Amino acid sequence: MELNESIDRIIEVMGINESRNVEFFKRRQKMFSEKVLSAMPYVSPISHDNFRDYVDDVIDEAITMFFLHHIDEAESLPSPEERGRMHLIFSNTLARDKDLFETIRSYFYRKNHHPRMNESKVNNSLKRRIPELIKSVVNIAEILHVPRWYDSFLGFMETAVFHAIRNAEEGELDQETFDRVQYYLMGIIERDDELYKKLRDIFDRKISRL
């Protein structure tokens, strides 16, 4: 079962009716993917600390561009609730569209030359444990549960990183330091093509079994 189909089933069971705007959006996702590519240059990678926030903002910008372009065909500009639903729908689509996902990722790192998190803000003792933490991320990814409504590969990877750090530090880090380490480790993974592909393959394998 496709992710969008499972979400639609949940919507149906809950008795929620989709708006005409959302239905219009769902029927034209291929056209929307093209708007995502057009939106990327309008969302500055340099102003984003991490790739996930950049993707979210690109999708939001693309939704605006899409409805402005099709304003005569759509019911109206989408409400915040409709935008949230469209964002969820396309995030699930993007989790399966490797080519588009990799295009966005490549653009982000080509334009953003700054490291995801300044190394000086990460404790040296933690930096020495990076190989151990990365191994833990992979192990956790293998056993991590992926529900039918999981939003994206990025969310999956971020969850694996979160648990790897928490298991290693056993709650000893304050929230600010924890966030720094999490972003730092995510940046390392996103730049390591081999490691990134390994985690992506784990995610795809789990999704294919749903």
C-alpha positions as CSV (number, residue, x, y, z in Angstrom):
1,M,0.0,0.0,0.0
2,E,1.3,3.5,-0.9
3,L,1.9,6.0,1.8
4,N,-0.6,8.4,0.4
5,E,-3.2,5.6,0.0
6,S,-2.7,4.7,3.7
7,I,-3.1,8.3,4.8
8,D,-6.2,8.7,2.6
9,R,-7.6,5.6,4.3
10,I,-7.1,7.1,7.7
11,I,-8.8,10.3,6.5
12,E,-11.7,8.2,5.2
13,V,-12.1,6.2,8.5
14,M,-12.0,9.5,10.5
15,G,-14.8,10.8,8.3
16,I,-12.8,13.9,7.2
17,N,-13.7,15.3,3.7
18,E,-10.9,16.7,1.6
19,S,-11.4,20.2,0.3
20,R,-11.5,20.9,-3.4
21,N,-8.1,22.6,-3.1
22,V,-6.5,19.5,-1.7
23,E,-8.2,17.2,-4.3
24,F,-6.9,19.6,-7.0
25,F,-3.4,19.4,-5.6
26,K,-3.5,15.6,-5.3
27,R,-4.4,15.2,-9.0
28,R,-1.6,17.4,-10.1
29,Q,1.4,16.2,-8.1
30,K,3.5,15.7,-11.2
31,M,3.1,19.3,-12.1
32,F,3.7,20.3,-8.5
33,S,7.1,18.4,-8.6
34,E,8.1,20.8,-11.3
35,K,7.2,23.8,-9.2
36,V,9.4,22.4,-6.4
37,L,12.4,22.6,-8.7
38,S,11.4,26.1,-9.7
39,A,11.0,27.1,-6.0
40,M,14.5,26.0,-4.9
41,P,16.4,29.1,-6.1
42,Y,13.9,31.3,-4.2
43,V,14.7,29.6,-0.9
44,S,18.2,30.4,0.3
45,P,20.2,27.3,1.4
46,I,22.7,29.5,3.2
47,S,19.9,30.8,5.5
48,H,19.1,27.3,6.7
49,D,21.0,25.4,9.4
50,N,19.9,22.0,8.1
51,F,18.5,20.3,5.1
52,R,15.2,19.2,6.6
53,D,14.2,22.8,7.3
54,Y,15.2,23.8,3.8
55,V,13.0,21.0,2.2
56,D,10.1,22.2,4.3
57,D,10.5,25.8,3.2
58,V,10.9,24.7,-0.5
59,I,7.7,22.8,-0.4
60,D,5.8,25.7,1.2
61,E,7.2,28.1,-1.4
62,A,6.2,25.7,-4.2
63,I,2.7,25.4,-2.9
64,T,2.3,29.2,-3.1
65,M,3.8,29.3,-6.6
66,F,1.6,26.4,-7.7
67,F,-1.7,28.0,-6.7
68,L,-0.7,31.4,-8.0
69,H,0.0,29.7,-11.3
70,H,-3.3,27.8,-11.3
71,I,-5.5,30.3,-9.5
72,D,-8.1,30.2,-12.3
73,E,-8.5,26.4,-11.9
74,A,-8.3,26.1,-8.2
75,E,-11.0,27.0,-5.7
76,S,-8.9,29.7,-4.0
77,L,-5.5,30.1,-2.4
78,P,-5.1,27.4,0.2
79,S,-5.8,27.9,3.9
80,P,-3.1,27.1,6.5
81,E,-4.9,23.8,7.2
82,E,-5.0,22.9,3.5
83,R,-1.3,23.9,3.1
84,G,-0.5,21.6,6.0
85,R,-2.3,18.7,4.4
86,M,-0.6,19.3,1.0
87,H,2.7,19.5,2.8
88,L,2.1,16.1,4.3
89,I,1.0,14.6,1.0
90,F,4.0,15.8,-0.9
91,S,6.4,14.9,1.9
92,N,5.2,11.3,1.6
93,T,5.6,11.5,-2.2
94,L,9.1,12.9,-1.9
95,A,10.1,10.0,0.4
96,R,9.6,7.7,-2.7
97,D,10.9,10.0,-5.4
98,K,14.6,9.5,-5.1
99,D,15.6,11.5,-8.2
100,L,13.7,14.6,-7.0
101,F,14.9,14.2,-3.4
102,E,18.6,13.9,-4.5
103,T,18.2,16.9,-6.8
104,I,17.1,19.0,-3.8
105,R,19.8,17.6,-1.6
106,S,22.5,18.2,-4.2
107,Y,21.4,21.8,-4.7
108,F,21.3,22.5,-0.9
109,Y,24.9,21.3,-0.3
110,R,26.2,22.8,-3.6
111,K,24.9,26.3,-2.6
112,N,25.5,26.0,1.2
113,H,29.2,25.7,1.8
114,H,28.9,26.2,5.5
115,P,29.0,23.1,7.7
116,R,25.6,22.2,9.2
117,M,26.9,22.8,12.7
118,N,30.1,24.6,13.7
119,E,32.6,22.0,15.0
120,S,33.7,24.4,17.7
121,K,30.3,24.1,19.3
122,V,30.6,20.3,19.7
123,N,32.6,18.9,22.6
124,N,35.8,17.2,21.5
125,S,35.0,14.1,23.6
126,L,31.8,13.8,21.6
127,K,33.6,14.3,18.3
128,R,35.9,11.4,19.1
129,R,32.8,9.2,19.5
130,I,31.4,10.0,16.0
131,P,32.3,6.5,14.5
132,E,30.6,4.8,17.5
133,L,27.5,7.1,17.1
134,I,27.3,6.4,13.4
135,K,27.5,2.7,13.9
136,S,24.7,3.0,16.5
137,V,22.6,5.1,14.0
138,V,22.8,2.3,11.4
139,N,21.9,-0.4,14.0
140,I,19.0,1.6,15.3
141,A,17.7,2.3,11.8
142,E,17.6,-1.5,11.2
143,I,15.2,-2.0,14.2
144,L,13.3,1.3,14.0
145,H,9.6,0.9,13.4
146,V,8.2,2.7,10.4
147,P,4.4,3.2,10.6
148,R,2.3,3.5,7.4
149,W,1.9,7.3,7.9
150,Y,5.6,8.0,8.5
151,D,6.4,11.4,6.9
152,S,9.7,11.0,5.2
153,F,13.2,9.5,5.0
154,L,14.6,12.6,6.7
155,G,12.3,12.1,9.6
156,F,13.4,8.4,9.8
157,M,17.1,9.4,9.7
158,E,16.6,12.1,12.3
159,T,14.8,9.7,14.7
160,A,17.7,7.1,14.3
161,V,20.2,9.8,15.1
162,F,18.2,11.0,18.1
163,H,18.1,7.5,19.7
164,A,21.7,6.9,19.0
165,I,22.8,10.0,20.9
166,R,20.3,9.4,23.7
167,N,21.5,5.8,24.1
168,A,25.2,6.9,24.1
169,E,24.8,9.8,26.5
170,E,22.0,8.4,28.7
171,G,20.5,11.7,29.3
172,E,23.7,13.5,30.4
173,L,23.4,16.2,27.8
174,D,21.4,19.4,28.2
175,Q,18.9,20.1,25.4
176,E,21.0,22.8,23.7
177,T,24.1,20.5,23.5
178,F,22.0,17.6,22.4
179,D,20.5,19.6,19.5
180,R,24.0,20.7,18.5
181,V,25.3,17.1,18.4
182,Q,22.2,16.0,16.6
183,Y,22.6,18.6,13.8
184,Y,26.3,18.0,13.6
185,L,25.9,14.2,13.2
186,M,23.0,14.7,10.7
187,G,25.3,16.9,8.6
188,I,28.1,14.2,8.6
189,I,25.6,11.6,7.4
190,E,24.1,13.7,4.7
191,R,27.5,14.5,3.3
192,D,28.7,10.8,3.4
193,D,27.2,9.3,0.2
194,E,27.9,5.7,1.2
195,L,26.5,6.0,4.7
196,Y,23.6,8.1,3.4
197,K,22.7,5.4,0.8
198,K,22.9,2.7,3.4
199,L,20.3,4.4,5.6
200,R,18.2,5.3,2.6
201,D,18.2,1.6,1.5
202,I,17.1,0.6,5.0
203,F,14.2,3.1,4.9
204,D,13.1,2.0,1.4
205,R,13.2,-1.7,2.4
206,K,11.0,-1.0,5.4
207,I,8.6,1.1,3.4
208,S,8.3,-1.5,0.7
209,R,7.1,-4.0,3.3
210,L,4.1,-1.9,4.5
